[in-house]
Amino acid sequence: MPDNIWWIWMILAAVFVIAEIFTAGFFLLWFGVGAAVAGVLAFLGLGPAWQWGSFVVVSGVLFALSRRFADRFTKKQPPGIGADRFIGKRGVVLEEVDDVKSTGRARIDKEEWRADSADRETIPEGTRVEVVRLEGTHVVVRPLKDK
């Protein structure tokens, strides 16, 4: 390899860092750092095995550490936050829920939602229902059993 291969590593490092600006998450940044370390080793005259080894090791270690750090400080959304708060809630059908006709509206708490039937059966207007899950902007409901 030519003695001035270090500048190729530095260009590669710059490409990774610039590409990181246009992507989500810290994925490409660590490859940029690894390429920069490999470039420094190439500048110091170390051979291709040292360059590639440092690139792989530095990039891999930084990537693994950043994932662990992110997982530690990023909390999963607890249940009952956002639209998921409607799961298990009860409401009433305002417009007959018929999956074949693609009709159905239900009021859950004070909000009106497009509704689908959990068991694909028609649910008449006025029926009390429970939200089983959400699918996009629709609640999936099932009729409550009278006790």
PATINU-766521 format. One record per residue: x, y, z of N, C-alpha, C in turn. Coordinates in nm, 4 decimals, always signed. Layout:
REM residues N
X	Y	Z	X	Y	Z	X	Y	Z
...
//
This chain:
REM residues 147
+0.0846	-0.1190	+0.0000	+0.0000	+0.0000	+0.0000	+0.0884	+0.1243	+0.0000
+0.0390	+0.2277	-0.0651	+0.1170	+0.3519	-0.0645	+0.1267	+0.4110	+0.0762
+0.2329	+0.4878	+0.0976	+0.2544	+0.5491	+0.2283	+0.1521	+0.6566	+0.2608
+0.0885	+0.7123	+0.1605	-0.0085	+0.8195	+0.1868	-0.1532	+0.7684	+0.1880
-0.1727	+0.6436	+0.2269	-0.3076	+0.5856	+0.2366	-0.3879	+0.6505	+0.3499
-0.3176	+0.7176	+0.4412	-0.3855	+0.7792	+0.5561	-0.4918	+0.8784	+0.5134
-0.4684	+0.9490	+0.4025	-0.5673	+1.0495	+0.3610	-0.6953	+0.9831	+0.3115
-0.6867	+0.8605	+0.2591	-0.8087	+0.7881	+0.2190	-0.8916	+0.7553	+0.3430
-0.8228	+0.7147	+0.4519	-0.8936	+0.6895	+0.5776	-0.9606	+0.8174	+0.6298
-0.8918	+0.9291	+0.6173	-0.9482	+1.0555	+0.6666	-1.0682	+1.0986	+0.5819
-1.0616	+1.0784	+0.4516	-1.1767	+1.1094	+0.3659	-1.2937	+1.0185	+0.4024
-1.2633	+0.8899	+0.4242	-1.3674	+0.7957	+0.4653	-1.4291	+0.8375	+0.5989
-1.3442	+0.8814	+0.6926	-1.3944	+0.9291	+0.8223	-1.4872	+1.0490	+0.8026
-1.4473	+1.1418	+0.7177	-1.5306	+1.2599	+0.6922	-1.6632	+1.2203	+0.6284
-1.6598	+1.1262	+0.5359	-1.7831	+1.0801	+0.4703	-1.8784	+1.0195	+0.5735
-1.8248	+0.9344	+0.6634	-1.9089	+0.8747	+0.7672	-1.9686	+0.9813	+0.8592
-1.8891	+1.0783	+0.8999	-1.9387	+1.1827	+0.9906	-2.0441	+1.2688	+0.9210
-2.0208	+1.3044	+0.7968	-2.1196	+1.3841	+0.7224	-2.2468	+1.3031	+0.7003
-2.2319	+1.1753	+0.6674	-2.3498	+1.0895	+0.6484	-2.4293	+1.0767	+0.7778
-2.3598	+1.0790	+0.8913	-2.4279	+1.0701	+1.0213	-2.5247	+1.1864	+1.0409
-2.4907	+1.3006	+0.9882	-2.5768	+1.4185	+1.0014	-2.7125	+1.3939	+0.9378
-2.7154	+1.3128	+0.8329	-2.8390	+1.2893	+0.7586	-2.9113	+1.1621	+0.7989
-2.8648	+1.0938	+0.9035	-2.9311	+0.9710	+0.9494	-2.9709	+0.9850	+1.0953
-3.0626	+0.8987	+1.1372	-3.1064	+0.8986	+1.2769	-3.0197	+0.8034	+1.3579
-2.9921	+0.8397	+1.4798	-2.9131	+0.7539	+1.5672	-2.7645	+0.7734	+1.5432
-2.6848	+0.7264	+1.6386	-2.5389	+0.7375	+1.6264	-2.4851	+0.6051	+1.5741
-2.5044	+0.5810	+1.4463	-2.4563	+0.4574	+1.3859	-2.3313	+0.4829	+1.3032
-2.3377	+0.5754	+1.2097	-2.2260	+0.6009	+1.1193	-2.1130	+0.6796	+1.1867
-2.1458	+0.7549	+1.2903	-2.0441	+0.8337	+1.3593	-1.9295	+0.7462	+1.4083
-1.9631	+0.6297	+1.4622	-1.8605	+0.5431	+1.5188	-1.7697	+0.4855	+1.4102
-1.8222	+0.4644	+1.2912	-1.7371	+0.4215	+1.1802	-1.6436	+0.5348	+1.1386
-1.6925	+0.6579	+1.1482	-1.6077	+0.7732	+1.1195	-1.4922	+0.7839	+1.2174
-1.5197	+0.7614	+1.3459	-1.4136	+0.7653	+1.4468	-1.3140	+0.6520	+1.4222
-1.3660	+0.5332	+1.3914	-1.2786	+0.4192	+1.3624	-1.1899	+0.4459	+1.2416
-1.2470	+0.5067	+1.1379	-1.1677	+0.5395	+1.0189	-1.0620	+0.6453	+1.0514
-1.0941	+0.7404	+1.1366	-0.9970	+0.8426	+1.1754	-0.8808	+0.7804	+1.2528
-0.9112	+0.6875	+1.3433	-0.8054	+0.6184	+1.4177	-0.7173	+0.5390	+1.3203
-0.7803	+0.4706	+1.2260	-0.7036	+0.3951	+1.1252	-0.6169	+0.4898	+1.0428
-0.6686	+0.6076	+1.0134	-0.5916	+0.7072	+0.9391	-0.4703	+0.7545	+1.0157
-0.4861	+0.7754	+1.1454	-0.3724	+0.8167	+1.2290	-0.2672	+0.7059	+1.2320
-0.3117	+0.5810	+1.2453	-0.2156	+0.4699	+1.2458	-0.1447	+0.4575	+1.1117
-0.2156	+0.4820	+1.0021	-0.1535	+0.4789	+0.8690	-0.0513	+0.5913	+0.8563
-0.0847	+0.7078	+0.9089	+0.0084	+0.8224	+0.9053	+0.1360	+0.7915	+0.9829
+0.1209	+0.7176	+1.0934	+0.2365	+0.6796	+1.1752	+0.3166	+0.5655	+1.1138
+0.2672	+0.5098	+1.0016	+0.3418	+0.4077	+0.9299	+0.3064	+0.2649	+0.9633
+0.2027	+0.2430	+1.0439	+0.1618	+0.1057	+1.0756	+0.0931	+0.0437	+0.9539
+0.1017	-0.0858	+0.9406	+0.0537	-0.1573	+0.8224	-0.0973	-0.1715	+0.8144
-0.1433	-0.2278	+0.7024	-0.2868	-0.2445	+0.6783	-0.3572	-0.3285	+0.7848
-0.2915	-0.4300	+0.8386	-0.3560	-0.5126	+0.9415	-0.3889	-0.4282	+1.0645
-0.2968	-0.3415	+1.1062	-0.3224	-0.2517	+1.2195	-0.4329	-0.1532	+1.1868
-0.4318	-0.1019	+1.0658	-0.5332	-0.0045	+1.0252	-0.6724	-0.0672	+1.0274
-0.6857	-0.1816	+0.9595	-0.8178	-0.2469	+0.9541	-0.8598	-0.2972	+1.0918
-0.7637	-0.3514	+1.1650	-0.7963	-0.3995	+1.2997	-0.8452	-0.2877	+1.3888
-0.7764	-0.1736	+1.3860	-0.8204	-0.0609	+1.4690	-0.9552	-0.0077	+1.4223
-0.9764	-0.0036	+1.2921	-1.1051	+0.0429	+1.2398	-1.2186	-0.0447	+1.2926
-1.2025	-0.1764	+1.2816	-1.3075	-0.2691	+1.3250	-1.3267	-0.2644	+1.4765
-1.2182	-0.2681	+1.5510	-1.2276	-0.2721	+1.6974	-1.2840	-0.1409	+1.7525
-1.2285	-0.0280	+1.7107	-1.2749	+0.1015	+1.7623	-1.4215	+0.1239	+1.7259
-1.4577	+0.0983	+1.6014	-1.5972	+0.1171	+1.5590	-1.6901	+0.0254	+1.6364
-1.6517	-0.1011	+1.6493	-1.7351	-0.1987	+1.7199	-1.7537	-0.1659	+1.8670
-1.6438	-0.1299	+1.9336	-1.6514	-0.0984	+2.0770	-1.7370	+0.0263	+2.0993
-1.7138	+0.1303	+2.0217	-1.7928	+0.2533	+2.0378	-1.9400	+0.2282	+2.0086
-1.9686	+0.1488	+1.9062	-2.1076	+0.1165	+1.8743	-2.1729	+0.0414	+1.9899
-2.1054	-0.0600	+2.0430	-2.1603	-0.1386	+2.1541	-2.1816	-0.0522	+2.2778
-2.0848	+0.0326	+2.3097	-2.0982	+0.1196	+2.4270	-2.2119	+0.2198	+2.4105
-2.2272	+0.2726	+2.2890	-2.3341	+0.3707	+2.2682	-2.4707	+0.3055	+2.2780
-2.4846	+0.1818	+2.2337	-2.6130	+0.1106	+2.2453	-2.6456	+0.0864	+2.3920
-2.5470	+0.0420	+2.4679	-2.5702	+0.0166	+2.6110	-2.6058	+0.1461	+2.6827
-2.5358	+0.2545	+2.6485	-2.5635	+0.3842	+2.7092	-2.7042	+0.4301	+2.6743
-2.7417	+0.4178	+2.5469	-2.8743	+0.4608	+2.5028	-2.9836	+0.3768	+2.5675
-2.9631	+0.2447	+2.5755	-3.0629	+0.1580	+2.6390	-3.0790	+0.1902	+2.7865
-2.9707	+0.2310	+2.8499	-2.9750	+0.2623	+2.9924	-3.0562	+0.3883	+3.0208
-3.0456	+0.4877	+2.9316	-3.1103	+0.6149	+2.9560	-3.2393	+0.6355	+2.8784
-3.2704	+0.5466	+2.7886	-3.3944	+0.5566	+2.7125	-3.4949	+0.4618	+2.7746
-3.5992	+0.5175	+2.8259	-3.7021	+0.4365	+2.8903	-3.8083	+0.3983	+2.7880
-3.8581	+0.2765	+2.8024	-3.9707	+0.2367	+2.7188	-4.0942	+0.3097	+2.7685
-4.1843	+0.3359	+2.6747	-4.3068	+0.4059	+2.7112	-4.3920	+0.3147	+2.7980
-4.4253	+0.3603	+2.9191	-4.5072	+0.2756	+3.0055	-4.6483	+0.2620	+2.9489
-4.7160	+0.1519	+2.9816	-4.8531	+0.1364	+2.9338	-4.9409	+0.2475	+2.9900
-5.0390	+0.2865	+2.9147	-5.1303	+0.3903	+2.9601	-5.0881	+0.5296	+2.9197
-4.9871	+0.5407	+2.8336	-4.9427	+0.6707	+2.7858	-4.9784	+0.6792	+2.6383
-5.0148	+0.7961	+2.5925	-5.0513	+0.8137	+2.4513	-5.1824	+0.7438	+2.4212
-5.1977	+0.6992	+2.2990	-5.3225	+0.6351	+2.2567	-5.3439	+0.5018	+2.3280
-5.2358	+0.4383	+2.3740	-5.2498	+0.3100	+2.4443	-5.3320	+0.3212	+2.5720
-5.3513	+0.4410	+2.6194	-5.4295	+0.4575	+2.7422	-5.5747	+0.4149	+2.7248
-5.6194	+0.3998	+2.6000	-5.7577	+0.3593	+2.5744	-5.7774	+0.2087	+2.5807
-5.6702	+0.1309	+2.5764	-5.6844	-0.0148	+2.5822	-5.7426	-0.0531	+2.7180
-5.8498	-0.1322	+2.7133	-5.9190	-0.1737	+2.8347	-6.0295	-0.0779	+2.8775
-6.0361	+0.0399	+2.8169	-6.1415	+0.1359	+2.8510	-6.2734	+0.0907	+2.7907
-6.3798	+0.1398	+2.8480	-6.5133	+0.1065	+2.8000	-6.5786	+0.2284	+2.7383
-6.6670	+0.2003	+2.6457	-6.7369	+0.3081	+2.5772	-6.8672	+0.2579	+2.5184
-6.9205	+0.3372	+2.4263	-7.0491	+0.3035	+2.3647	-7.0376	+0.3238	+2.2130
-7.1071	+0.2382	+2.1379	-7.1072	+0.2481	+1.9922	-7.2020	+0.3596	+1.9510
-7.1522	+0.4546	+1.8708	-7.2327	+0.5657	+1.8213	-7.2898	+0.5361	+1.6827
-7.2176	+0.4591	+1.6046	-7.2599	+0.4180	+1.4708	-7.2293	+0.2694	+1.4594
-7.3233	+0.1920	+1.4075	-7.3065	+0.0473	+1.3969	-7.1663	+0.0110	+1.3454
-7.1013	-0.0808	+1.4171	-6.9690	-0.1272	+1.3777	-6.9881	-0.2483	+1.2873
-6.9547	-0.2300	+1.1605	-6.9695	-0.3367	+1.0613	-6.8441	-0.3353	+0.9747
-6.7585	-0.4339	+0.9942	-6.6321	-0.4385	+0.9208	-6.6526	-0.4590	+0.7715
-6.7618	-0.5273	+0.7329	-6.7882	-0.5496	+0.5903	-6.8218	-0.4176	+0.5212
-6.9023	-0.3345	+0.5859	-6.9415	-0.2043	+0.5299	-6.8392	-0.0947	+0.5612
-6.7412	-0.1271	+0.6415	-6.6415	-0.0286	+0.6876	-6.7071	+0.0894	+0.7588
-6.8004	+0.0571	+0.8468	-6.8656	+0.1610	+0.9264	-6.8375	+0.1336	+1.0729
-6.8534	+0.2348	+1.1522	-6.8428	+0.2184	+1.2959	-6.7718	+0.3332	+1.3629
-6.8367	+0.3851	+1.4662	-6.7781	+0.4889	+1.5511	-6.8132	+0.4551	+1.6940
-6.7206	+0.4856	+1.7835	-6.7453	+0.4613	+1.9251	-6.6929	+0.5795	+2.0042
-6.7606	+0.6065	+2.1164	-6.7127	+0.7099	+2.2079	-6.6441	+0.6384	+2.3236
-6.5169	+0.6710	+2.3417	-6.4382	+0.6183	+2.4523	-6.3983	+0.7392	+2.5355
-6.4366	+0.7383	+2.6628	-6.4247	+0.8565	+2.7465	-6.4966	+0.9716	+2.6752
-6.4266	+1.0789	+2.6452	-6.4921	+1.1923	+2.5787	-6.4532	+1.2041	+2.4323
-6.3839	+1.1025	+2.3806	-6.3366	+1.1084	+2.2425	-6.4116	+1.0104	+2.1533
-6.4328	+1.0531	+2.0284	-6.4939	+0.9657	+1.9288	-6.3845	+0.9052	+1.8425
-6.3986	+0.7760	+1.8165	-6.3008	+0.7020	+1.7376	-6.3717	+0.6235	+1.6283
-6.3018	+0.6024	+1.5173	-6.3462	+0.5038	+1.4194	-6.3273	+0.3700	+1.4881
-6.4216	+0.2778	+1.4690	-6.4163	+0.1513	+1.5422	-6.4279	+0.0316	+1.4486
-6.3548	-0.0724	+1.4826	-6.3627	-0.2021	+1.4161	-6.3989	-0.3056	+1.5208
-6.4576	-0.4157	+1.4749	-6.4978	-0.5232	+1.5648	-6.3833	-0.6210	+1.5838
-6.3564	-0.6600	+1.7086	-6.2478	-0.7535	+1.7385	-6.2772	-0.8916	+1.6822
-6.4038	-0.9322	+1.6823	-6.4398	-1.0669	+1.6344	-6.5072	-1.0639	+1.4970
-6.5006	-0.9492	+1.4296	-6.5548	-0.9301	+1.2940	-6.7073	-0.9431	+1.2861
-6.7747	-0.9379	+1.4013	-6.9207	-0.9404	+1.4022	-6.9733	-0.7977	+1.4095
-7.0933	-0.7767	+1.3580	-7.1556	-0.6451	+1.3614	-7.1957	-0.6122	+1.5052
-7.1684	-0.4887	+1.5461	-7.2043	-0.4424	+1.6808	-7.3015	-0.3267	+1.6638
-7.4263	-0.3423	+1.7140	-7.5277	-0.2385	+1.6935	-7.4993	-0.1097	+1.7717
-7.5574	-0.0013	+1.7219	-7.5486	+0.1288	+1.7879	-7.6027	+0.1173	+1.9295
-7.5391	+0.1860	+2.0241	-7.5826	+0.1860	+2.1630	-7.5223	+0.0748	+2.2474
-7.4529	-0.0191	+2.1869	-7.3916	-0.1307	+2.2606	-7.2701	-0.0812	+2.3382
-7.2599	-0.1267	+2.4636	-7.1422	-0.0946	+2.5443	-7.0281	-0.1858	+2.4992
-6.9097	-0.1267	+2.4817	-6.7956	-0.2011	+2.4300	-6.6715	-0.1749	+2.5137
-6.5714	-0.2613	+2.4928	-6.4411	-0.2450	+2.5565	-6.3362	-0.2422	+2.4459
-6.2369	-0.1540	+2.4612	-6.1291	-0.1430	+2.3631	-6.0294	-0.2569	+2.3864
-6.0055	-0.3340	+2.2806	-5.9130	-0.4469	+2.2866	-5.7725	-0.4029	+2.2447
-5.7650	-0.3213	+2.1374	-5.6357	-0.2730	+2.0879	-5.6602	-0.1551	+1.9960
-5.5532	-0.0937	+1.9528	-5.5606	+0.0132	+1.8545	-5.4923	-0.0322	+1.7275
-5.5494	+0.0023	+1.6136	-5.4887	-0.0257	+1.4836	-5.4920	+0.1044	+1.4058
-5.3788	+0.1719	+1.4040	-5.3726	+0.3013	+1.3363	-5.4602	+0.4013	+1.4097
-5.5602	+0.4536	+1.3378	-5.6500	+0.5528	+1.3969	-5.7837	+0.4913	+1.4369
-5.7912	+0.3588	+1.4406	-5.9151	+0.2904	+1.4785	-5.8961	+0.2187	+1.6121
-6.0034	+0.2166	+1.6910	-6.0043	+0.1312	+1.8080	-6.0692	-0.0003	+1.7670
-6.0187	-0.1090	+1.8187	-6.0796	-0.2399	+1.7953	-6.1519	-0.2754	+1.9240
-6.2826	-0.2970	+1.9108	-6.3666	-0.3148	+2.0293	-6.4385	-0.4490	+2.0258
-6.4833	-0.4891	+2.1464	-6.5697	-0.6073	+2.1565	-6.6836	-0.5708	+2.2506
-6.8012	-0.6262	+2.2266	-6.9149	-0.5944	+2.3131	-6.8921	-0.6453	+2.4549
-6.9412	-0.5706	+2.5509	-6.9347	-0.6162	+2.6906	-7.0448	-0.7159	+2.7150
-7.0129	-0.8169	+2.7908	-7.1116	-0.9187	+2.8291	-7.1892	-0.8645	+2.9489
-7.3215	-0.8778	+2.9451	-7.4039	-0.8361	+3.0587	-7.3863	-0.9371	+3.1712
-7.3668	-0.8845	+3.2908	-7.3440	-0.9742	+3.4062	-7.4589	-0.9664	+3.5021
//
